[in-house]
Amino acid sequence: MAERAEEEFAEGLISVVRPAIENVDTQVQSLRTTQANLKDCIDNLSDDLAVIAEMQKELPNLEHYVKKLINIKRRVTTVNNVLTNVQDRVQTLQSRVSKEQARKRTLLSASTN
């Protein structure tokens, strides 16, 4: 009789605890699956980063070319400034020549009259 009571108690306890244990087991299985997926993502990311790091090693040093471009830009700017000054001077000379020609025309027309 005591044996039967123990069996009934054990079965009752198992029937109460079993759903909780099954729930925890399901959640642990889900967590393991998620962890495996996360590991795969981390492995893929690690591989991608390794490829990027390798590509960066293969890139040529562009600093020399950047310096050359900066120097060329400076020279082009200097030439542009010189050309602007020359253009201003030519316009000034053209204006003076036009005024002088107009003055001479006026003098010639006054002397022919």
SVG drawing of the C-alpha trace seen along z (x, -y; Angstrom):
<svg xmlns="http://www.w3.org/2000/svg" viewBox="-2 -122 57 124">
<polyline fill="none" stroke="black" stroke-width="0.4" points="0.0,0.0 2.8,-2.4 4.4,-1.4 1.3,-2.2 1.0,-5.6 4.6,-6.4 3.9,-5.4 0.8,-7.6 2.7,-10.5 5.6,-10.1 3.1,-10.0 1.3,-13.0 4.6,-14.9 5.7,-13.9 2.4,-15.0 2.8,-18.4 6.5,-18.9 6.5,-17.3 5.0,-20.3 7.5,-22.7 10.4,-20.3 9.1,-19.9 8.7,-23.7 12.3,-24.2 13.6,-21.5 11.8,-23.1 13.3,-26.5 16.8,-25.0 16.5,-23.3 15.4,-26.7 18.3,-28.4 20.8,-25.9 19.4,-26.4 19.7,-30.1 23.2,-29.8 24.2,-27.6 22.7,-30.2 24.6,-33.0 27.8,-31.0 27.3,-30.6 26.7,-34.3 29.8,-35.1 31.9,-32.7 30.6,-34.3 31.3,-37.8 34.8,-36.7 35.5,-35.3 34.2,-38.6 36.4,-40.6 39.4,-38.5 38.8,-39.1 38.5,-42.8 41.7,-42.8 43.4,-41.0 42.1,-43.4 43.4,-46.4 46.9,-44.8 46.8,-44.7 45.9,-48.3 48.7,-50.5 49.9,-53.4 48.1,-56.3 49.7,-59.0 52.4,-59.8 49.7,-60.3 47.6,-62.4 50.6,-64.7 51.2,-64.9 47.5,-65.8 47.7,-68.5 50.8,-69.9 49.2,-69.9 46.1,-71.6 48.2,-74.3 50.0,-74.9 46.8,-75.0 45.4,-77.5 48.5,-79.6 48.3,-79.5 44.6,-80.4 45.3,-83.4 48.0,-84.5 45.7,-84.1 43.0,-86.1 45.4,-88.9 46.6,-88.9 42.9,-88.9 42.2,-91.9 45.3,-93.7 44.3,-92.9 40.8,-94.3 42.2,-97.4 44.5,-97.9 41.6,-97.3 39.6,-99.9 42.4,-102.4 43.0,-101.6 39.3,-102.1 39.3,-105.4 42.4,-106.5 40.9,-105.5 37.7,-107.4 39.8,-110.4 41.8,-110.3 38.6,-109.9 37.2,-112.9 40.4,-114.9 40.4,-113.7 36.8,-114.6 37.3,-118.0 40.4,-118.7 38.6,-117.7 35.7,-120.0"/>
</svg>
